[in-house]
Amino acid sequence: MDYSQFLFMKQEIGLLIVFLAVFLYDTFMPRKALPALPAVSAGLMLILTLLGFTGCLGGSDAAETAFAGMYETSPIINAIKNVLNVGVVIVLLQSIKWANSDFMSVRRGEFYELLLVTLFGMYLMISARHFLLFVIGLESASLPLAAMVALDKNRYESHEAAVKYILTACFSSAIFMMGIALVYGLSGSLYFTKIHAAITEGNSLMLIIALAFVMAGMGFKLSLVPFHLWTADVYQGAPTSVTSYLSVISKGSAAFAFMVILVQAFGAIYSEVWEWMLYAVIILTITVGNLFAIRQRNMKRFLAFSSVSQAGYIMLGIVAFNWMGTAALIYYILVYIFSNLAAFGVIGAIENATGKVSMDDYRGLNKTNPKLAFCMMLAMFSLAGIPPFAGFFSKFFIFTSAINQGSIAIYVLVLIALINTIISLYYYLLVVKAMYISDEAPVIENFRSAATEKLGLWVSIAGVMFLGIVSCFYTSILEMAKASEVFFLH
């Protein structure tokens, strides 16, 4: 074996160095120095992110493979990893006060180490071009998340959420691997490209069943309907910092990995099989997520069903089946990270100060905490897709990429998505109404947020406000996606 192939894994090696530094700091530093661990972790991840964007952790402009083609890296793959890193840095900033609380002081190291392990697994999922490596990454990303969900050991809801998550993860992995086994039996290979070459027609019942199993397994990870039932309970029961990480970073990596599997492994049967499966899943996901979000009063459950709906919009980038769809998907994930983390930043700040997470508690928030109310309002506007915020442009690009396919079915699908956008506007504005228009006396008193919470919030809000205006972000992603057009094996 040529060990120089590991040098292709620059971002994975960088993340491993960060993990080892955090682990050694947590293990060997004196007790009085441990409160600095959250800031050290955030600083190291910020350095890794900056190195990724400056190209120090990138490779050549062309795709490079290692380990007999099991692992691939390219500019577009490095871009999605850097996008995830941005979200992780914001999550780490927003979690510093919570991690240094009396309750978390004895297990703060566990949180950061588990988080970095899950991120490493997501990296492998994104770069995998062989189902064996993909499953290794999938389990590395999934199993530590169950421990993170259960970190709040004194709350029954946290235990319940962890049990639901681990059982769901086990069942979804079993379904996914059953689909892989059937694919292997039909194609004789676990390489994506070889599966693509072996599967040329979609008229095999066994192939349709295999693909349905694969889509169901990934549907659990993405909270696609009807595989979403764990989402609200887990989001509500988990600590807010874990919920924010689970809602954006995990979802973003799974969405890109799902696109890679469908396009590179099953692209030959796109129009015959999985295009129509995905149409049905997208319509159900957007509609059910929106309708159930209207009924929620707990803010974390509210954002759980919002994330279900947002997953349906993200899937439109896969339906586009071209380089524009790839660029729109990555841009949507980037905007979603800033928008959702802005909302969770407000929720986390209020929960850390008052313990309140109900939407009814947000009534009159503008009178007592106008800055937090303003941040939440901008986050809701962006998630709803109101111009001129970044959420409007992310939805515009994702719809445009899908419509460019040109079929009547895709026009109907986008029309349904647009109608659902109006529904989502209603329930996002419910939060704004409670904060600004309610006549009732404020429930939450004035308080000062931690400096790190403010920093995480303002970074998120800056992304929400400027990503849509500064078009170079989308243009850069579009150019990288266009250069990787070979990604689509027609």
N, C-alpha and C positions, 0 to 999 in steps of 0.2 A: 504493500500500500504506500502511496506517495503522500506523506503527511503535509507536503506543501499545499495540498488542496484546502486545508483548513484556512489558509490565508485568504481564500475567497470569502470567508465568513467574517468579514471585518466588523460588521455591526453586531453580530452575535458575540464575537470576541470582546468587543468594547463593552457590551452589556454584562458579560461574564466578569470582566474586570471590576465593573461597578458593583456587582453582586458580592464578589470576594472582598472588596473594600468595606462594604456595609457590614458583611458578616464578621470580618476581623475587628472592625470598630466596635460592634455590639458585643463581641466575645471578650476582648482583651482590654478595652479602655476602662478606667476606673468609673465607679458608679456616678460620681459627680459630673463626669463628662458625657454621660449617656443622654441627657436632655438635648444635646446638640445633634444627636443621630438623625432626627427628621430633617434638619436643615442641611446636614452633610449629604444625606440621600438625595434631596432635591437639587443641591448644588452639583453633585456628580452626574445626575441625569440631565441637568441643563448643559453641562459640558459635553456629554455624549450627543445631545440633540444639536448643539452648535457645530460640533465636528461633522455630524451627518449632513447638515445643510451647507457647510462650506466645502463639502466634497472630500474631506480627509478620510471618511469611512466608505466612500464610494469606489466603484471599480471603473472599468472602461465604459465607453458609451454604448457598447454592444452587450448583449446577454452573455453571461459566463456560467458554465456549469461545473459541478464538482461531484465526486463520488459516483462516477459512471452515469451522470445525468439525473441523480436523485435530488440534487440541490441546484437551484438556479438563482442568480442574482442579476439585476439589470437596473438602469436608472429609475424605471417606474416602480420596481420592487423596493428600491432604497427610498423612494419618495413616500410610499405608504408607511414604511417603518418609521420614517422621520415624522410623519403626521401623528402616528401613535405616540411617539416620544413626546411631542408637544402636549398631548392630552395627559400623559403620565406626569409631566412636570407640573401642570396645573393641579392635578389631583394631589400630588405630594405637597404642594404649597398649601392647599386648602385643608390638608389633614394634619398639619403640624400642631395646632392647638389641641385637637382631639388626641393625637398620639402622645402628647405630653401631659394629658390629664392623669389624675391619680389612678383611675381605673386601668388605663392602658400602659402605665409606666413599666409594668413588669413584662409586657408582651409587645412593646413597640417594635422591637427588632424583628419579631415574627411577622408583623404586618409588612414591613418593607422587604424582607427576604422572600416571603411568599409572593408578593406583588412582582418582584423582579423575575422570579421563576416562571410565573404565568406569562409575563411579557416575552421571555425567551421562547416559551412554547409557541406563542403567537408568531414570532419571527420564523420559526421552523414551518408552521402552517403556511405562511405566505410564500416562502421560498421552495416548499416541497413540490417536486414533480414526480413523486413516487408515493403510492398510498401507504407504504410502510413508514416512511419518514413523516408523512402527514399525520398518521395516527399517533406517532410518538409526540409530535408537537401538540396535537389536539388534547391528549391526556395530560401533558405537562401544563397546558393552559387551563384545563378544567378542574382537575382534582385539587390543586392548591386553593382554587377559588372557594371550594366548600369549606376549607379551614378558615379562610378569610371571612366568609359569611358568619361563621360561628364564633368569631373573636369576642363578641359581647356575651360572655358566659353567664352573666347574672340576669339575662333577659330570656324568658321562655320563647319569645318570638324569634330570637336569633337562633336558638336551637332548632325550632321548627323549620325555619327557613333553610338552615344547613342540611337538615334531613331531606327536605323536599328537593333541594338542589342536587345533592349527591345521588339520590335515587333517580332523578330525572336524567342526570349526566350519565349514569350507568346504563339506563335503559336506552337512551339515545345513542350512546356509543355502541351498544350491542346491535341496535337496528342498523346503524351505519356500517359496522363491520360485516353484518350479514349481507348487506348490499354489495360491499367490496368483494366478499367471497363469491357471490354470484357473478359479478363482473369478471373476476379472475377465471372462473370456470368458462365463461363465454369467450374471453379474449386471450387467455393464457399468459397474461402479464399484469403487473401492477404499475408500470410506467404509464403516465398520462398519454404520451404520444403514441405508444404502442397500442393502448386501448383505443385511441382515436382511429388508428389505421385498421384495427381488427373489426371495429364496429362501424359498418357503413350503411346499414339499413335498420330502421326502427320497427320492423314488423314482427320481431321476436317477442313473444309474451314474457319470456324470462328476462329479457333485457329491460322491458318496461317495468317489471317488478323490481329488478335490481336498482334501476334509476330511482324508482319511487322510494325505496329504502334509503338510498344515499341522500335524497332530498329531505326525507323525513328526519334523518339523523342530523343533518345540518340545520334543518328548520328548528329543532330544539335549541341549538346554540344561538340562533338569531331571533328567537321568539316569534317565529312566523306562525300565523293561525293555520291549522288548529293545534299547533305544538307549543302554545304560549301560556298554558294554564299555570305554570310554575312562576311566571314572571312577577306578578303583583305581590304574591306572598313573600317571595325572596327579596324583592326590592324593599318591601316594608320592614321585614325582620332584620335585614343586614344593617350594620353600621352605615351611616350616610356616606362616608368616604369610600367604603367598599361598594355601595350601590352606585355611586357616580362612576367608579372605575368599571364596574360590570356593565353599566348602561352604554358607555361610549367606546372604551378601548376594546373590550371583548367583542362588542358588536361590530366595530369597524374592521378588526382583523378577520373575523368570521365571514363578513360580507365579501371582502376581497378574495379570501381563500375559496369561498363558495363559487365565485365567478371563475376562478382559475380552474376548478374541478369541472364545472359545467362546460366551459369553453374548450379547454385543452383536452379533456378526456372524452367528453360526450358531444363535442361540437358537430360531429358528422351526422347526428340525429336531432339537430336543433329543431327544425321545423316539424319533424315527424312526431317527436315525443315531448321533450322537456319544455319547449316553448309554451305549449298549451297547459302543461302542469303549472308552470310558473305564472301564467296569466291568472289562473284560478286562485293560486296562493296569494298573489299580490292583491287581488280584489278583496278577498276575505280578510287579509291582514290589515289593510288600510281601513276598511269599513268597520270591522269588529273593534279594532283598536280605538277608533274615534268614538264609536257609540258607547263603549264601556268607560272611556275617559270622562265622558259627560257626567257619569253617575258618581265619580269618586270625590271624596272629601279629604282623605288623607293625601298630602302632597306627594309622598313617595309613591303611593299607588297610582296617583294621577299621572306622574311622569313615567310610571311603568307602562301604562296603556298608551301614553304618548309615544314611548319608545317602540312599542309594538307597531303602531301606525307608521312611525318614521322608518322602520325596517322595510315596510312595504314600498315606500318611496325609493329607498336605496336599491331595492331589487329591480327597479325600472332601468337602472344602468346596465344590469345584466341582460335584460330583454333587448336592449339596443343592439347588442352583439357586434359592436365595432369599437374602434379606438376612441370615438367620441363618448361612448357609454362608459369606457374605462376612466377617462378623464373626469366625466361628470360624477361618477361614483366616488372617486377619491376626493374630489372637491366637496361633494355633499358630506362625506365623512368628516372632513376638516371643519366645515361650517357647523356640523352637528356637534362636534366636540366642543367648540367654543360656546355654542348656544346652550347645550344641555348642562355643561359644567358651570356656566353662569347661573342657571337656575338652581343647580345643586349647591353651588357656593352660598347662595342666599339661604337655602333650606338648612345647610349645615351650620352656618353662622347663627341662625335663629335657634336651631335645636341645641347647639352647644351652650347658648346663653340662657335659654328659657325652657328647653325641653318640649316645645310646641311644634307639631308637624301637621296640624289640621288646617285646611283652607279657611275654615271659619275664624281661626285665630289670626289670619292675615287681614281681617277687616280693619280699615283705618291705619294700616301700616305706614302710609305716606305721612300721617300726622306725627308719628313718633320716630320713625326711622326712614326719612325720605330718600336717603342714598340707596339703602337696600331695596326699597320699593322701586326706585328708578332702575336699578340693575335687573330686578325681576321682570319689570315691564319690558325692557329691551330684549331680554331672553325670550319672553313669551311672544313678542312681535317677530323675532327672528324664527322661532320654531313654527309660527303660524305662516310664515312666508310673506310678511307685510313689507313692501318696499319703503325705504331704500336699504333695509338691513340685509345682511349676508344671506339669511334664510330664503329671501325672495329669489336671489340669483342662483342659489343652489337648486331650488325647485325648477327655475326656468331652464337651467342647463340640463337637468335630468330629464325634463319633459321634452326638450328640444332633441336630445340625443335619441330618445325613444321614437319620436315622431319621424325622424329621418329614415327609419326603417321603411315607412311608406305603406304598410298594409292597413286594410280597413280595421282589422282586429286591434291593432295597436292604437288607432285613433279612438276607438271605443274605450280601450283600457285607460288611455290618458284622460279622456273625458270623465270617466268614473273617478279617477284620481283627483281631477280638478274639482269635482263636486264635493269630494271628501275634504278637500282643502278648505272649502267654505264651512263645513261642519267643524273642522279643527279650529277655525278662527273663532267660532262661538265659545268653545270650552277654554281656549287659551285666554280669551278676553274675560272669562269668569274670574280668573285670578286678578286681572287688572281692575275689574269692577270692585272686587272685595277690597283691594288696597286703596283705591282712589275715590270711589263713588259711594261706598257704604256710609250710612248715616249713624251707625252704631258706634259706641265708644270703643276706642282702640283696646285690644286685648293685650298686645305685646308692648311693654314699656320701652322707653328709649334705653339703648345700651351701646357700648363701644365694642366693635368687632376687633379681633386680633389683627395685628399688622400683616401677618402672612395671609389671613383670610381676605383682607382688603386687596393685597397684591394679586392673589389668584383671581379675585373677582374682576379687577380692573384689566388684567391681561385678557380674560375671557370677553369682557365687554369691548375691549379694543378690537379683538378679532371679529366680533359680531358687527361692529360698525364699519370697519375698514376693509374687510375681505371682499365685500361687494363693490366697493368703490375702487380699490386698487386692483385692477384687472390683471396685473402681471402674475399674480398667484395662479389664476386659472390658466392663463396663457402658457406659463411654464409647464404646468401639469399636462396641458393639451399637447405641447410639443413632445414631451417625453412619451406620452401615450401613442402619438402618431409614429414616433420612431420605433415603437415596439409593436407595430401592426402585425408583425409575424406571429405575435401572441395568439392571433385568431387563425386557427388552422382550418380554413374553409376547404 
